[in-house]
Amino acid sequence: MQANILLIEDDAAFRGMIEEALKARNYEVSAAGRAEDGISIAGSGAFDLILTDVKLPGMSGVEAIPKLKEAAPDADIIVMTAYSAKETAVEAVRQGAYDFFSKPFSLSELDVVIRRALDKRRLQNEVVALRETLRSEGPSMRILGDSHPMREVKALVERIAPLDTTVLVIGESGTGKELISDTIRALSGRSSGPFVKVNCAAIPEHLFENELFGHEKGAFTGASNAQPGKFELAHGGTIMLDEIGDMPLPIQPKLLRAVEQKQVERLGARRPVDVDVRIIAATNQNLQERVRDKAFREDLYYRLSIAVVELPPLRQRKSDIPLLAQHFIKRINATIGLPVKSASPDALAALKKQDWPGNVRQLANTLERAAIHAGSDIISAQDIASALGGPKPTMADGDDIDQGAIDLRTTMREVERNLIVGALTRAGGLQTEAATLLGLTPKNLWAKIKKHGIDPKAPH
């Protein structure tokens, strides 16, 4: 790894040995015997790393740290000393040193310390470069789609991402709510902070408060140690509350306090803890209906919905299907290793005829199954039909699809019911497998089964 290193060491023999060893490892090295000389050299070049002894004639290495940081603000400083007192280490770090280690040391130990510092620097530079690339490209490179609804979504995301305000992302299952949340966070001023994701539908009600807000030692039987909750872990960054509509009603007042007052209270605590987090909530439910049904607090809903991103279902943006299909085919090729290059025009037409109750997630799953079925590097209409579990479609405009497939003239409710029945039949009544076929979560499939009054064991 190429790097420009400044070495400050008053022992000429030791300095020469370290300088020679570093140059042998292909580092560019400048050297000085006094802190004052090192500061002057630091200001005249672009250094990645500064190694300085503590005990130097005149100004000490620790005293020189602020001046070295001023002269070379981008360089990390590592202090080396034979005086390994804890107070010296603490003071060096307090003054701005990145690391601290004691003499005598082996060259292999020095290698580890230097590589760790340079690796950290490289990763920081990569993060900055990626962030700048993302900022310059905006959501267009992350959120796929050129339909009018998706252009509106991208424009909205670009406007609200830099604002440090609460965001509510609404959309059916599989529409890309997590991708939108990731993009908002990546384009925000909190992109370098922690990003904590919580699936509210996956937490048992009796564990919800502990999961979000943590507990103190002895708060309950088995609480042998204090533990921070998700909000504290997200301090300085972003927390995503997925499936917020499933949050139990008794927990909602405490969430409201976290939103409004930026405070949480651990179980068993005597005082609240301040937290600095941005909240992104997401749901596939109609929260206004949940409010009317007294299942969701009205004040919490209004506090969460300051900025709302509503994602269109795939059936409302079918013109995006070719672009999405090509993206997923490339991903399949890269991750699974299937030599599939594209989908045929007939296959794309077949995809456009579907109504996709599982949305983009279902489309991705369908293409993966079709790629496995494909007998060549081009996915055909027959491959799509096999992946969907139905007969080969008739491609002429206006033709009816064969028996058992979707009648495009039926209502959306009938379309959804027919798809669920077909998936359950194909899966032999196994709901988990049927959910996979539809691109749904088992929980969402169960809700739809109840809505349509379907018997999973005998779906017909």
C-alpha positions as CSV (number, residue, x, y, z in Angstrom):
1,M,0.0,0.0,0.0
2,Q,1.5,3.3,-1.1
3,A,1.7,6.0,1.7
4,N,3.7,9.1,2.6
5,I,5.0,8.8,6.2
6,L,6.7,11.4,8.4
7,L,8.9,10.0,11.1
8,I,9.9,12.1,14.1
9,E,12.5,10.4,16.4
10,D,15.5,12.0,18.2
11,D,17.6,8.8,18.4
12,A,19.5,8.9,15.1
13,A,20.4,5.2,15.0
14,F,16.8,4.1,15.8
15,R,15.4,6.7,13.3
16,G,17.6,5.4,10.6
17,M,16.6,1.8,11.3
18,I,12.9,2.6,11.2
19,E,13.3,4.8,8.1
20,E,15.2,2.0,6.2
21,A,12.5,-0.6,7.2
22,L,9.7,1.6,6.0
23,K,11.3,2.4,2.7
24,A,11.9,-1.3,2.2
25,R,8.1,-1.7,2.4
26,N,7.7,0.9,-0.4
27,Y,6.6,3.8,1.8
28,E,7.7,7.3,1.1
29,V,9.5,8.5,4.2
30,S,10.6,11.9,5.5
31,A,12.4,12.1,8.9
32,A,13.1,14.7,11.6
33,G,14.9,14.6,15.0
34,R,12.9,17.4,16.6
35,A,9.2,18.1,16.9
36,E,9.7,21.6,15.6
37,D,11.4,20.3,12.5
38,G,8.7,17.7,12.0
39,I,6.0,20.4,12.2
40,S,7.8,22.3,9.5
41,I,8.1,19.2,7.3
42,A,4.4,18.3,7.9
43,G,3.3,21.6,6.5
44,S,5.3,21.2,3.3
45,G,3.9,17.9,2.0
46,A,0.9,15.7,1.9
47,F,1.3,13.0,4.5
48,D,-0.9,10.0,5.2
49,L,0.7,9.1,8.5
50,I,3.0,10.7,11.2
51,L,5.0,8.5,13.6
52,T,6.4,10.5,16.5
53,D,8.3,9.7,19.7
54,V,7.0,11.2,22.9
55,K,10.3,12.2,24.5
56,L,12.0,14.7,22.2
57,P,14.4,17.6,22.7
58,G,12.4,20.8,23.2
59,M,8.7,20.2,22.5
60,S,7.5,16.7,23.4
61,G,5.7,14.5,20.9
62,V,2.4,14.9,22.8
63,E,2.7,18.7,22.9
64,A,3.4,18.6,19.1
65,I,0.2,16.7,18.2
66,P,-2.1,19.8,17.9
67,K,0.5,21.6,15.8
68,L,1.0,18.5,13.6
69,K,-2.7,18.2,13.1
70,E,-2.9,21.8,12.1
71,A,0.0,21.4,9.7
72,A,-1.2,18.1,8.2
73,P,-4.9,17.8,9.0
74,D,-5.5,14.7,6.9
75,A,-2.7,12.7,8.4
76,D,-3.2,10.2,11.2
77,I,-0.7,10.4,14.1
78,I,0.7,7.4,15.9
79,V,2.7,8.0,19.1
80,M,5.5,5.7,20.1
81,T,7.3,5.8,23.5
82,A,9.2,3.8,26.0
83,Y,7.2,5.6,28.7
84,S,4.0,3.6,28.5
85,A,2.2,5.3,31.3
86,K,-1.6,5.2,30.9
87,E,-1.8,8.9,31.5
88,T,0.5,9.5,28.5
89,A,-1.6,7.4,26.2
90,V,-4.8,9.1,27.3
91,E,-3.3,12.5,26.8
92,A,-1.9,11.6,23.4
93,V,-5.4,10.4,22.2
94,R,-7.0,13.4,23.8
95,Q,-4.7,15.7,21.8
96,G,-5.7,13.9,18.6
97,A,-3.5,10.9,18.1
98,Y,-5.0,7.9,16.3
99,D,-3.0,5.2,18.0
100,F,-0.3,4.7,20.7
101,F,2.2,1.9,21.2
102,S,5.3,1.3,23.3
103,K,9.0,0.7,22.8
104,P,10.6,-1.7,22.4
105,F,8.6,-3.1,19.4
106,S,9.3,-5.5,16.5
107,L,9.0,-4.4,12.9
108,S,6.1,-6.8,12.5
109,E,4.2,-5.0,15.3
110,L,5.0,-1.7,13.6
111,D,3.6,-3.1,10.3
112,V,0.3,-4.1,12.0
113,V,-0.1,-0.6,13.5
114,I,0.7,1.2,10.2
115,R,-1.5,-1.1,8.1
116,R,-4.4,-0.6,10.5
117,A,-4.1,3.1,10.3
118,L,-3.8,3.1,6.5
119,D,-6.7,0.6,6.1
120,K,-8.9,2.9,8.1
121,R,-7.8,5.9,6.0
122,R,-8.5,4.0,2.8
123,L,-12.0,3.0,4.0
124,Q,-12.8,6.5,5.0
125,N,-11.7,7.8,1.5
126,E,-13.8,5.1,-0.2
127,V,-16.9,6.1,1.9
128,V,-16.3,9.8,1.0
129,A,-16.0,8.9,-2.7
130,L,-19.1,6.7,-2.7
131,R,-21.1,9.4,-0.8
132,E,-20.0,12.0,-3.3
133,T,-20.9,9.7,-6.2
134,L,-24.3,9.1,-4.7
135,R,-24.9,12.7,-4.1
136,S,-23.9,13.6,-7.7
137,E,-26.1,10.9,-9.2
138,G,-29.0,11.3,-6.8
139,P,-31.6,8.6,-6.5
140,S,-31.7,7.9,-10.2
141,M,-28.9,5.3,-10.0
142,R,-30.4,3.5,-7.0
143,I,-34.1,3.7,-7.6
144,L,-35.0,2.0,-11.0
145,G,-37.8,3.2,-13.1
146,D,-38.5,6.0,-15.6
147,S,-42.3,6.0,-15.4
148,H,-44.1,9.2,-14.3
149,P,-44.9,7.8,-10.8
150,M,-41.3,6.8,-10.2
151,R,-39.9,10.1,-11.5
152,E,-42.1,11.8,-8.9
153,V,-40.8,9.5,-6.2
154,K,-37.2,10.2,-7.1
155,A,-37.7,13.9,-7.1
156,L,-39.4,13.7,-3.7
157,V,-36.6,11.6,-2.2
158,E,-34.0,14.0,-3.5
159,R,-35.8,16.9,-1.8
160,I,-36.4,15.3,1.6
161,A,-33.2,13.3,2.0
162,P,-31.0,16.2,3.2
163,L,-33.7,17.4,5.6
164,D,-33.3,16.1,9.1
165,T,-37.0,15.3,9.4
166,T,-39.1,12.2,10.1
167,V,-40.2,10.3,6.9
168,L,-43.0,7.9,6.4
169,V,-42.7,5.5,3.4
170,I,-45.9,3.9,2.3
171,G,-46.3,1.1,-0.2
172,E,-47.5,-2.4,-0.8
173,S,-45.3,-5.3,0.1
174,G,-42.5,-5.7,-2.4
175,T,-42.6,-2.1,-3.7
176,G,-39.1,-1.2,-2.4
177,K,-39.7,0.6,0.9
178,E,-36.4,-0.5,2.3
179,L,-34.5,0.6,-0.8
180,I,-36.1,4.1,-0.5
181,S,-35.2,4.2,3.2
182,D,-31.6,3.2,2.4
183,T,-31.4,5.9,-0.3
184,I,-32.8,8.6,2.0
185,R,-30.2,7.7,4.6
186,A,-27.4,7.6,2.1
187,L,-28.2,11.1,0.8
188,S,-28.6,12.6,4.2
189,G,-26.1,14.3,6.5
190,R,-26.3,11.2,8.7
191,S,-24.9,8.8,6.1
192,S,-21.7,8.1,8.1
193,G,-23.7,7.5,11.3
194,P,-25.2,4.2,12.4
195,F,-28.2,2.8,10.5
196,V,-30.4,0.6,12.7
197,K,-33.4,-1.3,11.2
198,V,-36.2,-2.7,13.2
199,N,-39.0,-5.0,11.9
200,C,-42.0,-4.1,14.1
201,A,-43.9,-7.1,12.8
202,A,-41.2,-9.5,14.0
203,I,-41.0,-8.5,17.7
204,P,-43.3,-10.2,20.3
205,E,-45.3,-7.5,22.1
206,H,-43.9,-8.3,25.5
207,L,-40.3,-7.7,24.2
208,F,-41.1,-4.6,22.2
209,E,-40.2,-2.0,24.9
210,N,-37.0,-3.7,25.8
211,E,-36.0,-4.0,22.1
212,L,-36.5,-0.4,21.3
213,F,-35.5,1.3,24.6
214,G,-33.2,-1.2,26.4
215,H,-33.0,-2.0,30.1
216,E,-31.0,-1.3,33.2
217,K,-29.3,-4.0,35.2
218,G,-31.8,-5.8,37.5
219,A,-34.8,-4.4,35.6
220,F,-36.2,-7.9,35.4
221,T,-35.3,-11.4,36.1
222,G,-32.3,-12.3,34.1
223,A,-31.2,-8.7,33.4
224,S,-27.7,-9.3,34.7
225,N,-26.3,-6.3,32.6
226,A,-27.6,-3.1,31.3
227,Q,-28.4,-3.1,27.6
228,P,-29.1,-0.2,25.3
229,G,-32.1,-0.4,23.0
230,K,-32.2,0.2,19.2
231,F,-32.8,4.0,19.6
232,E,-29.6,4.4,21.7
233,L,-27.7,2.2,19.2
234,A,-28.8,4.5,16.4
235,H,-27.6,7.7,18.2
236,G,-26.1,10.1,15.8
237,G,-27.6,8.2,12.8
238,T,-30.9,6.8,11.5
239,I,-33.4,4.3,12.7
240,M,-35.8,2.6,10.3
241,L,-39.1,1.3,11.9
242,D,-40.4,-1.1,9.3
243,E,-44.0,-2.3,9.4
244,I,-44.8,0.5,11.8
245,G,-48.5,-0.3,11.5
246,D,-47.9,-3.5,13.5
247,M,-46.5,-1.6,16.5
248,P,-48.5,-2.5,19.6
249,L,-50.8,0.3,20.8
250,P,-49.3,0.4,24.4
251,I,-45.8,1.1,23.0
252,Q,-46.9,4.0,20.8
253,P,-46.9,6.7,23.5
254,K,-43.3,5.9,24.3
255,L,-42.4,6.1,20.6
256,L,-44.2,9.5,20.5
257,R,-42.0,10.7,23.3
258,A,-38.9,9.5,21.4
259,V,-40.0,11.4,18.3
260,E,-41.0,14.6,20.0
261,Q,-38.6,15.0,22.9
262,K,-35.6,13.0,21.5
263,Q,-35.6,10.9,24.7
264,V,-36.0,7.3,25.6
265,E,-36.3,5.6,29.0
266,R,-34.8,2.2,29.6
267,L,-36.7,-0.4,31.6
268,G,-35.8,0.1,35.2
269,A,-34.2,3.5,34.6
270,R,-34.7,6.5,36.9
271,R,-34.2,9.1,34.2
272,P,-34.5,9.3,30.4
273,V,-31.6,9.2,27.9
274,D,-31.2,11.8,25.2
275,V,-31.0,10.3,21.7
276,D,-30.2,12.1,18.4
277,V,-31.8,10.0,15.7
278,R,-33.6,10.5,12.4
279,I,-36.7,8.2,12.1
280,I,-37.8,6.6,8.9
281,A,-41.0,4.6,9.3
282,A,-42.4,2.3,6.7
283,T,-45.7,0.4,6.3
284,N,-47.8,-1.5,3.8
285,Q,-51.0,-0.6,5.8
286,N,-53.3,2.4,5.6
287,L,-52.4,4.2,8.8
288,Q,-55.3,6.6,8.5
289,E,-57.7,3.6,8.6
290,R,-55.7,2.2,11.6
291,V,-56.3,5.6,13.3
292,R,-60.0,5.4,12.6
293,D,-60.1,1.9,14.0
294,K,-58.3,3.1,17.2
295,A,-55.4,0.8,16.4
296,F,-52.9,3.6,15.8
297,R,-52.5,6.9,17.7
298,E,-53.5,9.9,15.7
299,D,-50.9,12.1,17.2
300,L,-48.1,9.6,16.4
301,Y,-49.4,9.3,12.8
302,Y,-49.3,13.0,12.3
303,R,-45.8,13.2,13.9
304,L,-44.5,10.4,11.6
305,S,-46.0,11.7,8.4
306,I,-44.3,15.0,8.1
307,A,-42.7,13.8,4.9
308,V,-44.5,11.0,3.1
309,V,-43.1,8.9,0.2
310,E,-45.8,6.8,-1.4
311,L,-44.6,4.0,-3.7
312,P,-46.7,3.0,-6.6
313,P,-47.4,-0.8,-7.0
314,L,-45.8,-2.4,-10.0
315,R,-49.2,-2.8,-11.8
316,Q,-49.3,1.0,-12.0
317,R,-45.9,1.3,-13.6
318,K,-45.6,-1.6,-16.0
319,S,-43.5,0.5,-18.4
320,D,-40.7,0.0,-15.9
321,I,-40.8,-3.8,-16.2
322,P,-38.1,-4.1,-19.0
323,L,-35.7,-2.0,-17.1
324,L,-36.3,-3.9,-13.9
325,A,-36.1,-7.2,-15.6
326,Q,-32.7,-6.4,-17.1
327,H,-31.4,-5.3,-13.7
328,F,-32.6,-8.5,-12.0
329,I,-31.1,-10.6,-14.8
330,K,-27.7,-9.0,-14.4
331,R,-28.0,-9.6,-10.6
332,I,-28.9,-13.2,-11.2
333,N,-26.0,-13.7,-13.5
334,A,-23.6,-12.1,-11.0
335,T,-24.9,-13.8,-7.8
336,I,-26.0,-17.2,-9.0
337,G,-23.7,-17.6,-12.0
338,L,-26.5,-18.5,-14.5
339,P,-25.4,-17.5,-18.1
340,V,-28.6,-15.6,-18.8
341,K,-28.2,-12.4,-20.7
342,S,-31.7,-11.0,-21.3
343,A,-35.4,-11.7,-21.7
344,S,-37.0,-12.1,-25.1
345,P,-39.6,-9.5,-26.3
346,D,-42.3,-12.2,-25.9
347,A,-41.1,-12.8,-22.3
348,L,-41.3,-9.1,-21.5
349,A,-44.8,-8.9,-23.0
350,A,-45.8,-11.9,-20.8
351,L,-44.4,-10.1,-17.8
352,K,-46.3,-6.9,-18.6
353,K,-49.6,-8.9,-18.7
354,Q,-49.3,-9.9,-15.1
355,D,-50.6,-7.8,-12.3
356,W,-47.9,-8.6,-9.7
357,P,-49.6,-8.6,-6.3
358,G,-46.1,-9.2,-4.8
359,N,-44.8,-6.2,-6.8
360,V,-41.1,-5.8,-7.6
361,R,-40.1,-8.6,-5.2
362,Q,-42.4,-11.0,-7.0
363,L,-41.0,-9.9,-10.3
364,A,-37.4,-10.6,-9.1
365,N,-38.3,-14.0,-7.8
366,T,-40.2,-14.9,-11.0
367,L,-37.2,-14.0,-13.1
368,E,-34.8,-16.0,-11.0
369,R,-37.1,-19.1,-11.4
370,A,-37.4,-18.4,-15.1
371,A,-33.6,-18.1,-15.4
372,I,-33.3,-21.6,-13.8
373,H,-35.8,-23.0,-16.3
374,A,-34.3,-21.3,-19.3
375,G,-32.7,-23.6,-21.9
376,S,-30.6,-20.8,-23.4
377,D,-29.1,-17.5,-22.4
378,I,-32.4,-15.8,-23.3
379,I,-35.4,-16.1,-21.1
380,S,-38.5,-17.0,-23.2
381,A,-42.2,-16.5,-22.7
382,Q,-42.5,-20.2,-21.9
383,D,-39.8,-19.8,-19.2
384,I,-41.9,-17.0,-17.7
385,A,-45.1,-19.2,-17.8
386,S,-43.3,-22.0,-16.1
387,A,-42.0,-19.7,-13.4
388,L,-45.5,-18.4,-12.8
389,G,-46.9,-21.9,-12.6
390,G,-49.3,-21.4,-15.5
391,P,-49.7,-22.5,-19.2
392,K,-48.0,-20.7,-22.1
393,P,-49.8,-17.5,-22.8
394,T,-51.3,-16.5,-26.2
395,M,-49.4,-13.4,-27.1
396,A,-51.8,-11.8,-29.6
397,D,-53.4,-8.7,-28.3
398,G,-57.0,-9.2,-27.0
399,D,-56.6,-13.1,-26.8
400,D,-57.8,-14.8,-23.7
401,I,-55.2,-16.7,-21.6
402,D,-55.7,-20.4,-21.4
403,Q,-57.8,-22.0,-18.6
404,G,-56.4,-21.5,-15.0
405,A,-54.6,-18.2,-15.9
406,I,-55.6,-14.7,-15.1
407,D,-58.6,-13.1,-16.9
408,L,-57.5,-9.5,-17.3
409,R,-61.1,-8.4,-17.4
410,T,-61.8,-9.6,-13.8
411,T,-61.7,-7.2,-10.9
412,M,-58.4,-6.7,-9.0
413,R,-59.9,-8.6,-6.0
414,E,-60.6,-11.6,-8.2
415,V,-57.2,-11.4,-9.8
416,E,-55.5,-11.5,-6.4
417,R,-57.7,-14.3,-5.1
418,N,-57.0,-16.4,-8.2
419,L,-53.2,-15.9,-7.9
420,I,-53.3,-16.9,-4.2
421,V,-55.4,-20.0,-4.9
422,G,-53.1,-21.0,-7.8
423,A,-50.0,-20.6,-5.6
424,L,-51.5,-22.6,-2.7
425,T,-52.6,-25.4,-5.1
426,R,-49.1,-25.5,-6.6
427,A,-47.5,-25.5,-3.2
428,G,-49.8,-28.3,-1.9
429,G,-51.3,-26.0,0.8
430,L,-47.9,-25.0,2.2
431,Q,-48.2,-21.3,2.9
432,T,-44.5,-20.6,3.2
433,E,-43.8,-22.0,-0.2
434,A,-46.9,-20.3,-1.7
435,A,-45.6,-17.0,-0.2
436,T,-42.3,-17.5,-1.9
437,L,-44.0,-18.2,-5.2
438,L,-46.0,-14.9,-4.9
439,G,-43.1,-12.9,-3.6
440,L,-44.9,-12.2,-0.3
441,T,-43.9,-12.7,3.3
442,P,-45.8,-15.5,5.1
443,K,-47.4,-12.9,7.3
444,N,-48.7,-10.9,4.4
445,L,-50.0,-14.0,2.6
446,W,-51.9,-15.1,5.7
447,A,-53.6,-11.7,5.9
448,K,-54.6,-12.0,2.2
449,I,-55.9,-15.5,2.8
450,K,-58.1,-14.3,5.6
451,K,-59.3,-11.3,3.5
452,H,-60.4,-13.6,0.7
453,G,-61.8,-16.4,3.0
454,I,-59.5,-19.0,1.4
455,D,-59.0,-22.4,3.0
456,P,-55.2,-23.0,2.7
457,K,-55.7,-26.8,2.8
458,A,-58.4,-26.8,0.2
459,P,-58.0,-23.5,-1.6
460,H,-60.5,-24.2,-4.4
